[in-house]
Amino acid sequence: MSRALELARKGRYGAHPNPMVGAVIVKNGKIIGEGAHLRFGGPHAEINALKACSAPADGASLYVTMEPCSTCGKTPPCTGAVLKAGIKSVFIGAPDPGPANGGKAAALLRRAGLRVKTGVMKKECEALNPAFTKFMRTGLPYVTLKIAQSLDGKIADAQGRSRWISSPRARQEGHKLRAEADAVLAGIGTVLADDPLLNVRGLKLRRQPWVIALDSTLRVPRGARIFQNERVLVATTRRASVTAMKKFSKHVRVLVLPAEKGRVSLPALLKALGGLGISHILVEGGGRVLGSFISEGLADRFICFVSPLLIGGTESRNSMVWSDALNAARKELGIKADIVSIGRAGPDLMLELKF
């Protein structure tokens, strides 16, 4: 199962919104086949492992990090292929998180006479796919926040200068985070100030993530660089004019959503994105957008790059912004998060936190 976990991570940038899954086939104490789910719409890990077998798989054991699929989707169900191959024992790490399918494959295989053991390295296997698990259980996308800030918590000085707070290595890690997500999101303030592309660079991908701009009144100019991407979504409200909506080309999708305090309702946005099959979004800014996701309890994970840089100033821009009234209404100071890991990205600290 440890080897299956290693294999599963090969699908880090290509499998989503499907889960990362690894599979190993063992016969007479030796590995005869192994595989991973490498790309969305492609063969699942079990199928790739069976295809890679160096000997007939009849009588062999299958180790797989997630319960095999038992229904037809983009590919035929893996349970059928396992039965056809003559596998006799199946060791499963994590159950299928979908309420309709969880335990279904294990039961089917048992009825067919196979020995099935579940929960093998369950904690490690479940940790592979938090976005897929949340999406299957709630229909809502997993929300990762990412920010690069100075040591004193600033993302720009009073003039709006922010390049470069983070190091080249930290920016490289940021592109990896984009590649893991189905969509990359930024607020209109960031789009107007920085004119970012918000795409993945430096990695080979079969498809780029969606690029999403939050823009309650459709101020984004036609020439903004985000429109160089193939899949662009602009989330707005009824405050935007119909004329403004017509300025976009056909490859730009406009979502008109309810407003809260004059801004796009984030709960409504997440529900709409889930309906489009977007299971994981990376939120990159700015401070008010990130602050809204955190203060409204909508963030799942927070990646913070901290540069050994001090910006100071009285009008510099803070990395996290929400109303002082929200703080005043709380009995305790601030919003607490759990530290998952502390690492380095060049000279910068890279912190991973969960809420």
Secondary structure as GFF3:
##gff-version 3
##sequence-region A 1 355
A	DSSP	alpha_helix	2	8	.	.	.	ID=ss1
A	DSSP	three_ten_helix	9	11	.	.	.	ID=ss2
A	DSSP	beta_strand	22	27	.	.	.	ID=ss3
A	DSSP	beta_strand	30	36	.	.	.	ID=ss4
A	DSSP	alpha_helix	45	51	.	.	.	ID=ss5
A	DSSP	beta_strand	61	66	.	.	.	ID=ss6
A	DSSP	alpha_helix	78	85	.	.	.	ID=ss7
A	DSSP	beta_strand	89	94	.	.	.	ID=ss8
A	DSSP	alpha_helix	104	111	.	.	.	ID=ss9
A	DSSP	beta_strand	115	117	.	.	.	ID=ss10
A	DSSP	alpha_helix	122	126	.	.	.	ID=ss11
A	DSSP	alpha_helix	130	138	.	.	.	ID=ss12
A	DSSP	beta_strand	142	150	.	.	.	ID=ss13
A	DSSP	beta_strand	154	156	.	.	.	ID=ss14
A	DSSP	alpha_helix	168	180	.	.	.	ID=ss15
A	DSSP	beta_strand	183	187	.	.	.	ID=ss16
A	DSSP	alpha_helix	188	194	.	.	.	ID=ss17
A	DSSP	beta_strand	210	214	.	.	.	ID=ss18
A	DSSP	three_ten_helix	225	228	.	.	.	ID=ss19
A	DSSP	beta_strand	232	236	.	.	.	ID=ss20
A	DSSP	alpha_helix	242	245	.	.	.	ID=ss21
A	DSSP	beta_strand	252	256	.	.	.	ID=ss22
A	DSSP	beta_strand	259	260	.	.	.	ID=ss23
A	DSSP	beta_strand	263	264	.	.	.	ID=ss24
A	DSSP	alpha_helix	266	275	.	.	.	ID=ss25
A	DSSP	beta_strand	280	285	.	.	.	ID=ss26
A	DSSP	alpha_helix	287	295	.	.	.	ID=ss27
A	DSSP	beta_strand	301	307	.	.	.	ID=ss28
A	DSSP	beta_strand	317	318	.	.	.	ID=ss29
A	DSSP	alpha_helix	324	329	.	.	.	ID=ss30
A	DSSP	beta_strand	338	345	.	.	.	ID=ss31
A	DSSP	beta_strand	348	354	.	.	.	ID=ss32
###
